[in-house]
Amino acid sequence: MEKELFELGEIVVTPGATELITQFGVLFVLNCHVSGNYGNVSEMDWKLNQWAISHGERIVSTYSGIWEKAVFVVTERDRSVTTVLLGEEY
């Protein structure tokens, strides 16, 4: 596992994400998310995520092209919960 840049808190996986990706897939995107690989985000969104880590704001990653639908990972600003969900559930 890569170095964790922030706390994930409680992990929640929505029904849609559970149906689409395996447990391994969930662990994969969580590991990417917490280590600063935010997936398919713009350069601006990457910079915003980096800023959010040190300023206590929400961190959002998007992983597309792996599965037939985009998967989002969202860590709330208080780091109490991280949610894995499909784009349509966002």
PDB file of N, CA, C and O in Angstrom:
ATOM      1  N   MET A   1       0.844  -1.180   0.000  1.00  0.00           N
ATOM      2  CA  MET A   1       0.000   0.000   0.000  1.00  0.00           C
ATOM      3  C   MET A   1       0.890   1.244   0.000  1.00  0.00           C
ATOM      4  O   MET A   1       1.898   1.304   0.704  1.00  0.00           O
ATOM      5  N   GLU A   2       0.506   2.211  -0.784  1.00  0.00           N
ATOM      6  CA  GLU A   2       1.224   3.483  -0.853  1.00  0.00           C
ATOM      7  C   GLU A   2       1.041   4.253   0.458  1.00  0.00           C
ATOM      8  O   GLU A   2       0.192   3.905   1.279  1.00  0.00           O
ATOM      9  N   LYS A   3       1.840   5.292   0.641  1.00  0.00           N
ATOM     10  CA  LYS A   3       1.726   6.149   1.820  1.00  0.00           C
ATOM     11  C   LYS A   3       0.354   6.825   1.830  1.00  0.00           C
ATOM     12  O   LYS A   3      -0.072   7.406   0.832  1.00  0.00           O
ATOM     13  N   GLU A   4      -0.318   6.740   2.956  1.00  0.00           N
ATOM     14  CA  GLU A   4      -1.630   7.373   3.091  1.00  0.00           C
ATOM     15  C   GLU A   4      -1.456   8.861   3.356  1.00  0.00           C
ATOM     16  O   GLU A   4      -0.742   9.255   4.277  1.00  0.00           O
ATOM     17  N   LEU A   5      -2.108   9.682   2.548  1.00  0.00           N
ATOM     18  CA  LEU A   5      -2.000  11.129   2.670  1.00  0.00           C
ATOM     19  C   LEU A   5      -3.041  11.724   3.608  1.00  0.00           C
ATOM     20  O   LEU A   5      -2.905  12.864   4.052  1.00  0.00           O
ATOM     21  N   PHE A   6      -4.093  10.943   3.912  1.00  0.00           N
ATOM     22  CA  PHE A   6      -5.175  11.423   4.773  1.00  0.00           C
ATOM     23  C   PHE A   6      -5.945  10.221   5.293  1.00  0.00           C
ATOM     24  O   PHE A   6      -5.792   9.107   4.790  1.00  0.00           O
ATOM     25  N   GLU A   7      -6.773  10.454   6.303  1.00  0.00           N
ATOM     26  CA  GLU A   7      -7.607   9.403   6.883  1.00  0.00           C
ATOM     27  C   GLU A   7      -8.849   9.192   6.018  1.00  0.00           C
ATOM     28  O   GLU A   7      -9.412  10.145   5.478  1.00  0.00           O
ATOM     29  N   LEU A   8      -9.264   7.948   5.894  1.00  0.00           N
ATOM     30  CA  LEU A   8     -10.463   7.626   5.119  1.00  0.00           C
ATOM     31  C   LEU A   8     -11.726   7.618   5.970  1.00  0.00           C
ATOM     32  O   LEU A   8     -12.821   7.816   5.443  1.00  0.00           O
ATOM     33  N   GLY A   9     -11.597   7.393   7.263  1.00  0.00           N
ATOM     34  CA  GLY A   9     -12.776   7.266   8.113  1.00  0.00           C
ATOM     35  C   GLY A   9     -13.514   5.970   7.802  1.00  0.00           C
ATOM     36  O   GLY A   9     -12.915   5.001   7.338  1.00  0.00           O
ATOM     37  N   GLU A  10     -14.805   5.961   8.058  1.00  0.00           N
ATOM     38  CA  GLU A  10     -15.645   4.798   7.747  1.00  0.00           C
ATOM     39  C   GLU A  10     -15.750   4.664   6.230  1.00  0.00           C
ATOM     40  O   GLU A  10     -15.887   5.663   5.523  1.00  0.00           O
ATOM     41  N   ILE A  11     -15.686   3.441   5.736  1.00  0.00           N
ATOM     42  CA  ILE A  11     -15.806   3.178   4.297  1.00  0.00           C
ATOM     43  C   ILE A  11     -17.238   2.750   3.994  1.00  0.00           C
ATOM     44  O   ILE A  11     -17.760   1.816   4.602  1.00  0.00           O
ATOM     45  N   VAL A  12     -17.864   3.442   3.049  1.00  0.00           N
ATOM     46  CA  VAL A  12     -19.218   3.108   2.600  1.00  0.00           C
ATOM     47  C   VAL A  12     -19.152   2.837   1.106  1.00  0.00           C
ATOM     48  O   VAL A  12     -18.588   3.626   0.348  1.00  0.00           O
ATOM     49  N   VAL A  13     -19.731   1.717   0.687  1.00  0.00           N
ATOM     50  CA  VAL A  13     -19.797   1.373  -0.735  1.00  0.00           C
ATOM     51  C   VAL A  13     -21.273   1.271  -1.098  1.00  0.00           C
ATOM     52  O   VAL A  13     -22.010   0.480  -0.509  1.00  0.00           O
ATOM     53  N   THR A  14     -21.699   2.067  -2.064  1.00  0.00           N
ATOM     54  CA  THR A  14     -23.112   2.088  -2.443  1.00  0.00           C
ATOM     55  C   THR A  14     -23.507   0.786  -3.141  1.00  0.00           C
ATOM     56  O   THR A  14     -22.642   0.057  -3.628  1.00  0.00           O
ATOM     57  N   PRO A  15     -24.807   0.491  -3.191  1.00  0.00           N
ATOM     58  CA  PRO A  15     -25.260  -0.725  -3.873  1.00  0.00           C
ATOM     59  C   PRO A  15     -24.803  -0.797  -5.333  1.00  0.00           C
ATOM     60  O   PRO A  15     -24.408  -1.864  -5.802  1.00  0.00           O
ATOM     61  N   GLY A  16     -24.853   0.316  -6.045  1.00  0.00           N
ATOM     62  CA  GLY A  16     -24.429   0.313  -7.445  1.00  0.00           C
ATOM     63  C   GLY A  16     -22.964  -0.027  -7.603  1.00  0.00           C
ATOM     64  O   GLY A  16     -22.593  -0.803  -8.483  1.00  0.00           O
ATOM     65  N   ALA A  17     -22.126   0.552  -6.751  1.00  0.00           N
ATOM     66  CA  ALA A  17     -20.691   0.262  -6.808  1.00  0.00           C
ATOM     67  C   ALA A  17     -20.418  -1.177  -6.403  1.00  0.00           C
ATOM     68  O   ALA A  17     -19.558  -1.836  -6.988  1.00  0.00           O
ATOM     69  N   THR A  18     -21.142  -1.668  -5.405  1.00  0.00           N
ATOM     70  CA  THR A  18     -20.976  -3.053  -4.969  1.00  0.00           C
ATOM     71  C   THR A  18     -21.296  -4.017  -6.101  1.00  0.00           C
ATOM     72  O   THR A  18     -20.612  -5.024  -6.284  1.00  0.00           O
ATOM     73  N   GLU A  19     -22.337  -3.702  -6.856  1.00  0.00           N
ATOM     74  CA  GLU A  19     -22.756  -4.557  -7.967  1.00  0.00           C
ATOM     75  C   GLU A  19     -21.735  -4.537  -9.107  1.00  0.00           C
ATOM     76  O   GLU A  19     -21.521  -5.553  -9.767  1.00  0.00           O
ATOM     77  N   LEU A  20     -21.106  -3.384  -9.336  1.00  0.00           N
ATOM     78  CA  LEU A  20     -20.211  -3.226 -10.481  1.00  0.00           C
ATOM     79  C   LEU A  20     -18.798  -3.739 -10.237  1.00  0.00           C
ATOM     80  O   LEU A  20     -18.228  -4.421 -11.088  1.00  0.00           O
ATOM     81  N   ILE A  21     -18.236  -3.414  -9.086  1.00  0.00           N
ATOM     82  CA  ILE A  21     -16.831  -3.763  -8.864  1.00  0.00           C
ATOM     83  C   ILE A  21     -16.690  -4.763  -7.723  1.00  0.00           C
ATOM     84  O   ILE A  21     -17.519  -4.810  -6.814  1.00  0.00           O
ATOM     85  N   THR A  22     -15.641  -5.549  -7.787  1.00  0.00           N
ATOM     86  CA  THR A  22     -15.384  -6.568  -6.774  1.00  0.00           C
ATOM     87  C   THR A  22     -14.786  -5.929  -5.526  1.00  0.00           C
ATOM     88  O   THR A  22     -14.477  -4.737  -5.510  1.00  0.00           O
ATOM     89  N   GLN A  23     -14.630  -6.735  -4.486  1.00  0.00           N
ATOM     90  CA  GLN A  23     -13.971  -6.253  -3.272  1.00  0.00           C
ATOM     91  C   GLN A  23     -12.551  -5.796  -3.605  1.00  0.00           C
ATOM     92  O   GLN A  23     -12.079  -4.795  -3.065  1.00  0.00           O
ATOM     93  N   PHE A  24     -11.869  -6.527  -4.492  1.00  0.00           N
ATOM     94  CA  PHE A  24     -10.532  -6.117  -4.921  1.00  0.00           C
ATOM     95  C   PHE A  24     -10.582  -4.750  -5.587  1.00  0.00           C
ATOM     96  O   PHE A  24      -9.708  -3.916  -5.354  1.00  0.00           O
ATOM     97  N   GLY A  25     -11.592  -4.513  -6.409  1.00  0.00           N
ATOM     98  CA  GLY A  25     -11.743  -3.221  -7.074  1.00  0.00           C
ATOM     99  C   GLY A  25     -11.931  -2.091  -6.083  1.00  0.00           C
ATOM    100  O   GLY A  25     -11.387  -1.002  -6.267  1.00  0.00           O
ATOM    101  N   VAL A  26     -12.698  -2.344  -5.032  1.00  0.00           N
ATOM    102  CA  VAL A  26     -12.902  -1.336  -3.987  1.00  0.00           C
ATOM    103  C   VAL A  26     -11.572  -1.030  -3.305  1.00  0.00           C
ATOM    104  O   VAL A  26     -11.224   0.136  -3.117  1.00  0.00           O
ATOM    105  N   LEU A  27     -10.832  -2.066  -2.935  1.00  0.00           N
ATOM    106  CA  LEU A  27      -9.531  -1.855  -2.294  1.00  0.00           C
ATOM    107  C   LEU A  27      -8.574  -1.118  -3.221  1.00  0.00           C
ATOM    108  O   LEU A  27      -7.807  -0.266  -2.774  1.00  0.00           O
ATOM    109  N   PHE A  28      -8.617  -1.443  -4.506  1.00  0.00           N
ATOM    110  CA  PHE A  28      -7.758  -0.787  -5.493  1.00  0.00           C
ATOM    111  C   PHE A  28      -8.035   0.714  -5.553  1.00  0.00           C
ATOM    112  O   PHE A  28      -7.106   1.515  -5.453  1.00  0.00           O
ATOM    113  N   VAL A  29      -9.304   1.108  -5.716  1.00  0.00           N
ATOM    114  CA  VAL A  29      -9.607   2.540  -5.835  1.00  0.00           C
ATOM    115  C   VAL A  29      -9.357   3.273  -4.516  1.00  0.00           C
ATOM    116  O   VAL A  29      -8.937   4.430  -4.531  1.00  0.00           O
ATOM    117  N   LEU A  30      -9.605   2.629  -3.389  1.00  0.00           N
ATOM    118  CA  LEU A  30      -9.320   3.271  -2.104  1.00  0.00           C
ATOM    119  C   LEU A  30      -7.827   3.511  -1.931  1.00  0.00           C
ATOM    120  O   LEU A  30      -7.416   4.575  -1.468  1.00  0.00           O
ATOM    121  N   ASN A  31      -7.009   2.521  -2.305  1.00  0.00           N
ATOM    122  CA  ASN A  31      -5.559   2.676  -2.213  1.00  0.00           C
ATOM    123  C   ASN A  31      -5.076   3.803  -3.121  1.00  0.00           C
ATOM    124  O   ASN A  31      -4.243   4.615  -2.718  1.00  0.00           O
ATOM    125  N   CYS A  32      -5.594   3.853  -4.338  1.00  0.00           N
ATOM    126  CA  CYS A  32      -5.226   4.944  -5.253  1.00  0.00           C
ATOM    127  C   CYS A  32      -5.626   6.291  -4.662  1.00  0.00           C
ATOM    128  O   CYS A  32      -4.819   7.219  -4.614  1.00  0.00           O
ATOM    129  N   HIS A  33      -6.857   6.391  -4.218  1.00  0.00           N
ATOM    130  CA  HIS A  33      -7.422   7.636  -3.682  1.00  0.00           C
ATOM    131  C   HIS A  33      -6.593   8.169  -2.516  1.00  0.00           C
ATOM    132  O   HIS A  33      -6.210   9.339  -2.511  1.00  0.00           O
ATOM    133  N   VAL A  34      -6.316   7.324  -1.535  1.00  0.00           N
ATOM    134  CA  VAL A  34      -5.640   7.765  -0.316  1.00  0.00           C
ATOM    135  C   VAL A  34      -4.158   8.066  -0.538  1.00  0.00           C
ATOM    136  O   VAL A  34      -3.527   8.725   0.289  1.00  0.00           O
ATOM    137  N   SER A  35      -3.604   7.585  -1.653  1.00  0.00           N
ATOM    138  CA  SER A  35      -2.181   7.830  -1.927  1.00  0.00           C
ATOM    139  C   SER A  35      -1.962   8.959  -2.930  1.00  0.00           C
ATOM    140  O   SER A  35      -0.824   9.223  -3.319  1.00  0.00           O
ATOM    141  N   GLY A  36      -3.039   9.630  -3.356  1.00  0.00           N
ATOM    142  CA  GLY A  36      -2.899  10.787  -4.232  1.00  0.00           C
ATOM    143  C   GLY A  36      -3.042  10.508  -5.711  1.00  0.00           C
ATOM    144  O   GLY A  36      -2.813  11.398  -6.530  1.00  0.00           O
ATOM    145  N   ASN A  37      -3.418   9.284  -6.074  1.00  0.00           N
ATOM    146  CA  ASN A  37      -3.743   8.971  -7.470  1.00  0.00           C
ATOM    147  C   ASN A  37      -5.257   9.113  -7.586  1.00  0.00           C
ATOM    148  O   ASN A  37      -6.006   8.191  -7.263  1.00  0.00           O
ATOM    149  N   TYR A  38      -5.692  10.273  -8.050  1.00  0.00           N
ATOM    150  CA  TYR A  38      -7.117  10.593  -8.065  1.00  0.00           C
ATOM    151  C   TYR A  38      -7.822  10.148  -9.334  1.00  0.00           C
ATOM    152  O   TYR A  38      -8.966  10.533  -9.576  1.00  0.00           O
ATOM    153  N   GLY A  39      -7.158   9.348 -10.141  1.00  0.00           N
ATOM    154  CA  GLY A  39      -7.791   8.797 -11.333  1.00  0.00           C
ATOM    155  C   GLY A  39      -7.895   9.808 -12.455  1.00  0.00           C
ATOM    156  O   GLY A  39      -6.949  10.542 -12.741  1.00  0.00           O
ATOM    157  N   ASN A  40      -9.053   9.834 -13.084  1.00  0.00           N
ATOM    158  CA  ASN A  40      -9.301  10.665 -14.267  1.00  0.00           C
ATOM    159  C   ASN A  40      -9.866  12.025 -13.865  1.00  0.00           C
ATOM    160  O   ASN A  40     -11.032  12.323 -14.123  1.00  0.00           O
ATOM    161  N   VAL A  41      -9.035  12.840 -13.235  1.00  0.00           N
ATOM    162  CA  VAL A  41      -9.454  14.193 -12.874  1.00  0.00           C
ATOM    163  C   VAL A  41      -8.589  15.189 -13.642  1.00  0.00           C
ATOM    164  O   VAL A  41      -7.483  14.866 -14.077  1.00  0.00           O
ATOM    165  N   SER A  42      -9.103  16.381 -13.798  1.00  0.00           N
ATOM    166  CA  SER A  42      -8.343  17.434 -14.479  1.00  0.00           C
ATOM    167  C   SER A  42      -7.161  17.863 -13.601  1.00  0.00           C
ATOM    168  O   SER A  42      -7.105  17.548 -12.412  1.00  0.00           O
ATOM    169  N   GLU A  43      -6.234  18.577 -14.206  1.00  0.00           N
ATOM    170  CA  GLU A  43      -5.102  19.095 -13.435  1.00  0.00           C
ATOM    171  C   GLU A  43      -5.594  20.008 -12.311  1.00  0.00           C
ATOM    172  O   GLU A  43      -5.062  19.975 -11.201  1.00  0.00           O
ATOM    173  N   MET A  44      -6.602  20.814 -12.600  1.00  0.00           N
ATOM    174  CA  MET A  44      -7.167  21.711 -11.582  1.00  0.00           C
ATOM    175  C   MET A  44      -7.777  20.914 -10.429  1.00  0.00           C
ATOM    176  O   MET A  44      -7.566  21.253  -9.264  1.00  0.00           O
ATOM    177  N   ASP A  45      -8.535  19.854 -10.744  1.00  0.00           N
ATOM    178  CA  ASP A  45      -9.130  19.036  -9.687  1.00  0.00           C
ATOM    179  C   ASP A  45      -8.055  18.329  -8.869  1.00  0.00           C
ATOM    180  O   ASP A  45      -8.205  18.167  -7.658  1.00  0.00           O
ATOM    181  N   TRP A  46      -6.962  17.903  -9.529  1.00  0.00           N
ATOM    182  CA  TRP A  46      -5.851  17.279  -8.808  1.00  0.00           C
ATOM    183  C   TRP A  46      -5.270  18.283  -7.815  1.00  0.00           C
ATOM    184  O   TRP A  46      -5.024  17.943  -6.657  1.00  0.00           O
ATOM    185  N   LYS A  47      -5.053  19.513  -8.264  1.00  0.00           N
ATOM    186  CA  LYS A  47      -4.516  20.560  -7.383  1.00  0.00           C
ATOM    187  C   LYS A  47      -5.486  20.874  -6.246  1.00  0.00           C
ATOM    188  O   LYS A  47      -5.067  21.086  -5.109  1.00  0.00           O
ATOM    189  N   LEU A  48      -6.778  20.902  -6.553  1.00  0.00           N
ATOM    190  CA  LEU A  48      -7.780  21.139  -5.506  1.00  0.00           C
ATOM    191  C   LEU A  48      -7.761  20.031  -4.458  1.00  0.00           C
ATOM    192  O   LEU A  48      -7.874  20.303  -3.263  1.00  0.00           O
ATOM    193  N   ASN A  49      -7.617  18.784  -4.903  1.00  0.00           N
ATOM    194  CA  ASN A  49      -7.525  17.667  -3.958  1.00  0.00           C
ATOM    195  C   ASN A  49      -6.287  17.806  -3.077  1.00  0.00           C
ATOM    196  O   ASN A  49      -6.358  17.586  -1.868  1.00  0.00           O
ATOM    197  N   GLN A  50      -5.156  18.171  -3.675  1.00  0.00           N
ATOM    198  CA  GLN A  50      -3.933  18.347  -2.888  1.00  0.00           C
ATOM    199  C   GLN A  50      -4.128  19.461  -1.855  1.00  0.00           C
ATOM    200  O   GLN A  50      -3.707  19.324  -0.707  1.00  0.00           O
ATOM    201  N   TRP A  51      -4.756  20.544  -2.258  1.00  0.00           N
ATOM    202  CA  TRP A  51      -5.048  21.646  -1.350  1.00  0.00           C
ATOM    203  C   TRP A  51      -6.013  21.185  -0.253  1.00  0.00           C
ATOM    204  O   TRP A  51      -5.848  21.535   0.916  1.00  0.00           O
ATOM    205  N   ALA A  52      -7.015  20.403  -0.640  1.00  0.00           N
ATOM    206  CA  ALA A  52      -8.031  19.935   0.305  1.00  0.00           C
ATOM    207  C   ALA A  52      -7.437  19.079   1.416  1.00  0.00           C
ATOM    208  O   ALA A  52      -7.929  19.095   2.544  1.00  0.00           O
ATOM    209  N   ILE A  53      -6.389  18.336   1.106  1.00  0.00           N
ATOM    210  CA  ILE A  53      -5.752  17.491   2.118  1.00  0.00           C
ATOM    211  C   ILE A  53      -5.260  18.339   3.284  1.00  0.00           C
ATOM    212  O   ILE A  53      -5.488  17.994   4.443  1.00  0.00           O
ATOM    213  N   SER A  54      -4.595  19.432   2.989  1.00  0.00           N
ATOM    214  CA  SER A  54      -4.015  20.256   4.056  1.00  0.00           C
ATOM    215  C   SER A  54      -4.977  21.298   4.621  1.00  0.00           C
ATOM    216  O   SER A  54      -4.681  21.931   5.634  1.00  0.00           O
ATOM    217  N   HIS A  55      -6.120  21.476   3.975  1.00  0.00           N
ATOM    218  CA  HIS A  55      -7.071  22.484   4.434  1.00  0.00           C
ATOM    219  C   HIS A  55      -8.403  21.895   4.906  1.00  0.00           C
ATOM    220  O   HIS A  55      -9.366  22.631   5.121  1.00  0.00           O
ATOM    221  N   GLY A  56      -8.455  20.594   5.065  1.00  0.00           N
ATOM    222  CA  GLY A  56      -9.647  19.962   5.618  1.00  0.00           C
ATOM    223  C   GLY A  56     -10.886  20.065   4.760  1.00  0.00           C
ATOM    224  O   GLY A  56     -11.988  20.259   5.273  1.00  0.00           O
ATOM    225  N   GLU A  57     -10.712  19.937   3.459  1.00  0.00           N
ATOM    226  CA  GLU A  57     -11.860  19.973   2.549  1.00  0.00           C
ATOM    227  C   GLU A  57     -12.095  18.590   1.938  1.00  0.00           C
ATOM    228  O   GLU A  57     -11.294  17.674   2.124  1.00  0.00           O
ATOM    229  N   ARG A  58     -13.190  18.455   1.215  1.00  0.00           N
ATOM    230  CA  ARG A  58     -13.580  17.190   0.595  1.00  0.00           C
ATOM    231  C   ARG A  58     -12.610  16.818  -0.527  1.00  0.00           C
ATOM    232  O   ARG A  58     -12.138  17.683  -1.264  1.00  0.00           O
ATOM    233  N   ILE A  59     -12.319  15.518  -0.648  1.00  0.00           N
ATOM    234  CA  ILE A  59     -11.406  14.993  -1.665  1.00  0.00           C
ATOM    235  C   ILE A  59     -12.208  14.057  -2.561  1.00  0.00           C
ATOM    236  O   ILE A  59     -12.893  13.156  -2.077  1.00  0.00           O
ATOM    237  N   VAL A  60     -12.116  14.279  -3.883  1.00  0.00           N
ATOM    238  CA  VAL A  60     -12.914  13.504  -4.838  1.00  0.00           C
ATOM    239  C   VAL A  60     -12.007  12.913  -5.908  1.00  0.00           C
ATOM    240  O   VAL A  60     -11.213  13.621  -6.527  1.00  0.00           O
ATOM    241  N   SER A  61     -12.134  11.603  -6.116  1.00  0.00           N
ATOM    242  CA  SER A  61     -11.424  10.903  -7.188  1.00  0.00           C
ATOM    243  C   SER A  61     -12.437  10.301  -8.145  1.00  0.00           C
ATOM    244  O   SER A  61     -13.560   9.979  -7.757  1.00  0.00           O
ATOM    245  N   THR A  62     -12.028  10.151  -9.403  1.00  0.00           N
ATOM    246  CA  THR A  62     -12.878   9.545 -10.425  1.00  0.00           C
ATOM    247  C   THR A  62     -12.063   8.514 -11.186  1.00  0.00           C
ATOM    248  O   THR A  62     -10.980   8.819 -11.687  1.00  0.00           O
ATOM    249  N   TYR A  63     -12.574   7.307 -11.274  1.00  0.00           N
ATOM    250  CA  TYR A  63     -11.896   6.235 -12.002  1.00  0.00           C
ATOM    251  C   TYR A  63     -12.821   5.755 -13.113  1.00  0.00           C
ATOM    252  O   TYR A  63     -13.884   5.188 -12.856  1.00  0.00           O
ATOM    253  N   SER A  64     -12.402   5.990 -14.345  1.00  0.00           N
ATOM    254  CA  SER A  64     -13.206   5.558 -15.494  1.00  0.00           C
ATOM    255  C   SER A  64     -12.310   4.813 -16.466  1.00  0.00           C
ATOM    256  O   SER A  64     -11.089   4.965 -16.458  1.00  0.00           O
ATOM    257  N   GLY A  65     -12.943   4.005 -17.300  1.00  0.00           N
ATOM    258  CA  GLY A  65     -12.198   3.217 -18.266  1.00  0.00           C
ATOM    259  C   GLY A  65     -11.782   1.858 -17.736  1.00  0.00           C
ATOM    260  O   GLY A  65     -11.315   1.013 -18.500  1.00  0.00           O
ATOM    261  N   ILE A  66     -11.944   1.637 -16.448  1.00  0.00           N
ATOM    262  CA  ILE A  66     -11.633   0.335 -15.853  1.00  0.00           C
ATOM    263  C   ILE A  66     -12.873  -0.551 -15.920  1.00  0.00           C
ATOM    264  O   ILE A  66     -12.808  -1.712 -16.324  1.00  0.00           O
ATOM    265  N   TRP A  67     -13.994   0.020 -15.518  1.00  0.00           N
ATOM    266  CA  TRP A  67     -15.282  -0.664 -15.559  1.00  0.00           C
ATOM    267  C   TRP A  67     -16.154   0.042 -16.577  1.00  0.00           C
ATOM    268  O   TRP A  67     -15.765   1.082 -17.107  1.00  0.00           O
ATOM    269  N   GLU A  68     -17.323  -0.502 -16.858  1.00  0.00           N
ATOM    270  CA  GLU A  68     -18.189   0.112 -17.870  1.00  0.00           C
ATOM    271  C   GLU A  68     -18.819   1.422 -17.409  1.00  0.00           C
ATOM    272  O   GLU A  68     -19.392   2.149 -18.221  1.00  0.00           O
ATOM    273  N   LYS A  69     -18.720   1.732 -16.121  1.00  0.00           N
ATOM    274  CA  LYS A  69     -19.226   3.000 -15.587  1.00  0.00           C
ATOM    275  C   LYS A  69     -18.146   3.639 -14.717  1.00  0.00           C
ATOM    276  O   LYS A  69     -17.290   2.950 -14.164  1.00  0.00           O
ATOM    277  N   ALA A  70     -18.199   4.958 -14.606  1.00  0.00           N
ATOM    278  CA  ALA A  70     -17.242   5.674 -13.758  1.00  0.00           C
ATOM    279  C   ALA A  70     -17.519   5.389 -12.281  1.00  0.00           C
ATOM    280  O   ALA A  70     -18.668   5.302 -11.849  1.00  0.00           O
ATOM    281  N   VAL A  71     -16.441   5.249 -11.530  1.00  0.00           N
ATOM    282  CA  VAL A  71     -16.522   5.043 -10.088  1.00  0.00           C
ATOM    283  C   VAL A  71     -15.908   6.265  -9.404  1.00  0.00           C
ATOM    284  O   VAL A  71     -14.794   6.680  -9.725  1.00  0.00           O
ATOM    285  N   PHE A  72     -16.651   6.828  -8.463  1.00  0.00           N
ATOM    286  CA  PHE A  72     -16.173   7.973  -7.698  1.00  0.00           C
ATOM    287  C   PHE A  72     -15.804   7.523  -6.292  1.00  0.00           C
ATOM    288  O   PHE A  72     -16.409   6.604  -5.742  1.00  0.00           O
ATOM    289  N   VAL A  73     -14.810   8.179  -5.724  1.00  0.00           N
ATOM    290  CA  VAL A  73     -14.456   7.989  -4.318  1.00  0.00           C
ATOM    291  C   VAL A  73     -14.435   9.379  -3.692  1.00  0.00           C
ATOM    292  O   VAL A  73     -13.728  10.272  -4.159  1.00  0.00           O
ATOM    293  N   VAL A  74     -15.214   9.548  -2.633  1.00  0.00           N
ATOM    294  CA  VAL A  74     -15.354  10.859  -1.999  1.00  0.00           C
ATOM    295  C   VAL A  74     -15.061  10.728  -0.505  1.00  0.00           C
ATOM    296  O   VAL A  74     -15.719   9.967   0.206  1.00  0.00           O
ATOM    297  N   THR A  75     -14.066  11.480  -0.045  1.00  0.00           N
ATOM    298  CA  THR A  75     -13.779  11.562   1.388  1.00  0.00           C
ATOM    299  C   THR A  75     -14.289  12.905   1.883  1.00  0.00           C
ATOM    300  O   THR A  75     -13.920  13.958   1.362  1.00  0.00           O
ATOM    301  N   GLU A  76     -15.140  12.853   2.894  1.00  0.00           N
ATOM    302  CA  GLU A  76     -15.749  14.077   3.421  1.00  0.00           C
ATOM    303  C   GLU A  76     -14.717  14.940   4.128  1.00  0.00           C
ATOM    304  O   GLU A  76     -13.673  14.455   4.565  1.00  0.00           O
ATOM    305  N   ARG A  77     -15.019  16.206   4.230  1.00  0.00           N
ATOM    306  CA  ARG A  77     -14.054  17.178   4.752  1.00  0.00           C
ATOM    307  C   ARG A  77     -13.596  16.878   6.169  1.00  0.00           C
ATOM    308  O   ARG A  77     -12.456  17.182   6.519  1.00  0.00           O
ATOM    309  N   ASP A  78     -14.465  16.283   7.002  1.00  0.00           N
ATOM    310  CA  ASP A  78     -14.052  15.962   8.370  1.00  0.00           C
ATOM    311  C   ASP A  78     -13.361  14.603   8.468  1.00  0.00           C
ATOM    312  O   ASP A  78     -12.991  14.164   9.557  1.00  0.00           O
ATOM    313  N   ARG A  79     -13.191  13.940   7.323  1.00  0.00           N
ATOM    314  CA  ARG A  79     -12.506  12.638   7.213  1.00  0.00           C
ATOM    315  C   ARG A  79     -13.222  11.533   7.995  1.00  0.00           C
ATOM    316  O   ARG A  79     -12.609  10.527   8.354  1.00  0.00           O
ATOM    317  N   SER A  80     -14.500  11.720   8.254  1.00  0.00           N
ATOM    318  CA  SER A  80     -15.265  10.728   9.004  1.00  0.00           C
ATOM    319  C   SER A  80     -15.743   9.580   8.132  1.00  0.00           C
ATOM    320  O   SER A  80     -15.977   8.479   8.629  1.00  0.00           O
ATOM    321  N   VAL A  81     -15.890   9.828   6.838  1.00  0.00           N
ATOM    322  CA  VAL A  81     -16.414   8.792   5.945  1.00  0.00           C
ATOM    323  C   VAL A  81     -15.865   8.989   4.535  1.00  0.00           C
ATOM    324  O   VAL A  81     -15.677  10.110   4.063  1.00  0.00           O
ATOM    325  N   THR A  82     -15.616   7.859   3.886  1.00  0.00           N
ATOM    326  CA  THR A  82     -15.255   7.841   2.468  1.00  0.00           C
ATOM    327  C   THR A  82     -16.255   6.943   1.770  1.00  0.00           C
ATOM    328  O   THR A  82     -16.499   5.816   2.202  1.00  0.00           O
ATOM    329  N   THR A  83     -16.835   7.445   0.686  1.00  0.00           N
ATOM    330  CA  THR A  83     -17.861   6.713  -0.045  1.00  0.00           C
ATOM    331  C   THR A  83     -17.358   6.338  -1.428  1.00  0.00           C
ATOM    332  O   THR A  83     -16.789   7.166  -2.139  1.00  0.00           O
ATOM    333  N   VAL A  84     -17.574   5.074  -1.804  1.00  0.00           N
ATOM    334  CA  VAL A  84     -17.294   4.584  -3.156  1.00  0.00           C
ATOM    335  C   VAL A  84     -18.649   4.452  -3.834  1.00  0.00           C
ATOM    336  O   VAL A  84     -19.526   3.739  -3.347  1.00  0.00           O
ATOM    337  N   LEU A  85     -18.819   5.148  -4.969  1.00  0.00           N
ATOM    338  CA  LEU A  85     -20.122   5.158  -5.628  1.00  0.00           C
ATOM    339  C   LEU A  85     -19.968   5.327  -7.128  1.00  0.00           C
ATOM    340  O   LEU A  85     -18.908   5.708  -7.623  1.00  0.00           O
ATOM    341  N   LEU A  86     -21.040   5.038  -7.837  1.00  0.00           N
ATOM    342  CA  LEU A  86     -21.059   5.242  -9.279  1.00  0.00           C
ATOM    343  C   LEU A  86     -21.369   6.699  -9.583  1.00  0.00           C
ATOM    344  O   LEU A  86     -21.968   7.402  -8.769  1.00  0.00           O
ATOM    345  N   GLY A  87     -20.955   7.142 -10.761  1.00  0.00           N
ATOM    346  CA  GLY A  87     -21.233   8.507 -11.177  1.00  0.00           C
ATOM    347  C   GLY A  87     -22.707   8.843 -11.120  1.00  0.00           C
ATOM    348  O   GLY A  87     -23.080   9.953 -10.739  1.00  0.00           O
ATOM    349  N   GLU A  88     -23.547   7.896 -11.497  1.00  0.00           N
ATOM    350  CA  GLU A  88     -24.994   8.145 -11.494  1.00  0.00           C
ATOM    351  C   GLU A  88     -25.563   8.228 -10.076  1.00  0.00           C
ATOM    352  O   GLU A  88     -26.680   8.711  -9.892  1.00  0.00           O
ATOM    353  N   GLU A  89     -24.821   7.771  -9.084  1.00  0.00           N
ATOM    354  CA  GLU A  89     -25.258   7.849  -7.690  1.00  0.00           C
ATOM    355  C   GLU A  89     -24.702   9.098  -6.995  1.00  0.00           C
ATOM    356  O   GLU A  89     -25.047   9.378  -5.848  1.00  0.00           O
ATOM    357  N   TYR A  90     -23.856   9.832  -7.684  1.00  0.00           N
ATOM    358  CA  TYR A  90     -23.159  10.983  -7.092  1.00  0.00           C
ATOM    359  C   TYR A  90     -24.087  12.166  -6.927  1.00  0.00           C
ATOM    360  O   TYR A  90     -23.667  13.217  -6.443  1.00  0.00           O
TER     361      TYR A  90
END
